[in-house]
């Protein structure tokens, strides 16, 4: 699995991929985000990831919406991969709402 993820990022190694991912950190940039943002987070991500997600979301001042997916909705896997239709429904419903404003 690790080599698959490394390959997807075009990295030479796991260590190289970790370095590359540092460019995608948004901590400390919350006040600079001005577009509408949807935060979908799930029980399956675990307590620590959910707390980080909520802290980041709470620090945002842009238009925002959040949806927590529970285990009984199919959120016991990372990124709701076992219920992608629910995740996509949430995302596309949100996009419909934002783009119709």
C-alpha positions as CSV (number, residue, x, y, z in Angstrom):
1,X,0.0,0.0,0.0
2,X,2.8,2.4,0.9
3,X,4.5,2.0,-2.5
4,X,1.2,2.6,-4.2
5,X,0.7,5.9,-2.4
6,X,4.3,6.9,-3.1
7,X,3.8,6.1,-6.8
8,X,0.6,8.2,-6.9
9,X,2.4,11.2,-5.6
10,X,5.3,10.7,-8.0
11,X,7.7,10.4,-5.1
12,X,11.0,8.5,-5.0
13,X,10.4,7.1,-1.5
14,X,8.1,7.3,1.5
15,X,10.4,9.9,3.1
16,X,10.3,11.9,-0.1
17,X,6.5,11.7,-0.2
18,X,6.3,12.9,3.4
19,X,8.5,15.9,2.4
20,X,6.3,16.6,-0.6
21,X,3.1,16.5,1.5
22,X,4.4,19.4,3.7
23,X,3.6,21.8,0.9
24,X,-0.1,20.9,1.3
25,X,-0.4,22.0,5.0
26,X,-3.1,24.6,5.6
27,X,-2.6,25.1,9.4
28,X,-2.1,28.8,10.0
29,X,-3.7,29.8,6.7
30,X,-7.3,29.6,7.8
31,X,-7.8,33.4,7.7
32,X,-6.6,33.5,4.1
33,X,-9.2,31.0,2.8
34,X,-12.1,33.0,1.4
35,X,-13.9,30.5,-0.8
36,X,-16.8,28.3,0.5
37,X,-15.5,25.2,2.2
38,X,-17.1,21.9,2.9
39,X,-15.7,19.8,5.7
40,X,-16.8,16.1,5.5
41,X,-15.3,14.0,8.3
42,X,-16.2,10.6,9.6
43,X,-16.1,8.5,12.6
44,X,-13.8,6.1,10.9
45,X,-11.0,8.6,10.7
46,X,-10.6,8.3,14.5
47,X,-10.8,10.7,17.4
48,X,-7.5,12.6,16.7
49,X,-8.3,13.3,13.0
50,X,-11.8,14.4,13.9
51,X,-10.5,16.8,16.5
52,X,-8.0,18.2,14.1
53,X,-10.7,18.6,11.4
54,X,-13.0,20.4,13.8
55,X,-10.3,22.7,15.1
56,X,-9.4,23.7,11.5
57,X,-13.0,24.2,10.6
58,X,-13.7,26.3,13.7
59,X,-10.8,28.6,12.8
60,X,-12.2,29.4,9.4
61,X,-14.0,32.6,8.7
62,X,-15.1,31.8,5.2
63,X,-18.6,30.5,4.3
64,X,-18.5,26.9,5.5
65,X,-20.5,23.8,6.1
66,X,-19.7,20.6,7.9
67,X,-21.0,17.1,7.8
68,X,-20.0,14.3,10.2
69,X,-20.7,10.8,8.8
70,X,-21.3,8.2,11.5
71,X,-20.3,4.5,11.4
72,X,-23.9,3.3,10.7
73,X,-23.9,5.5,7.6
74,X,-20.8,3.7,6.3
75,X,-18.0,5.9,7.8
76,X,-16.0,3.2,9.4
77,X,-13.3,3.4,6.6
78,X,-10.9,6.2,5.7
79,X,-12.5,8.8,3.5
80,X,-15.8,6.9,3.5
81,X,-14.4,4.5,0.8
82,X,-17.0,1.9,1.8
83,X,-19.8,4.4,1.1
84,X,-18.6,6.7,-1.6
85,X,-22.1,7.3,-2.9
86,X,-23.0,9.0,0.4
87,X,-19.8,11.1,0.4
88,X,-20.5,12.1,-3.2
89,X,-24.1,12.9,-2.5
90,X,-23.1,15.2,0.3
91,X,-20.4,16.9,-1.8
92,X,-22.7,17.4,-4.9
93,X,-25.6,18.6,-2.8
94,X,-23.3,21.1,-1.2
95,X,-21.9,22.2,-4.6
96,X,-25.5,22.6,-5.9
97,X,-26.3,24.9,-2.9
98,X,-23.1,26.9,-3.2
99,X,-23.2,27.4,-6.9
100,X,-26.9,28.4,-6.9
101,X,-26.2,31.4,-4.6
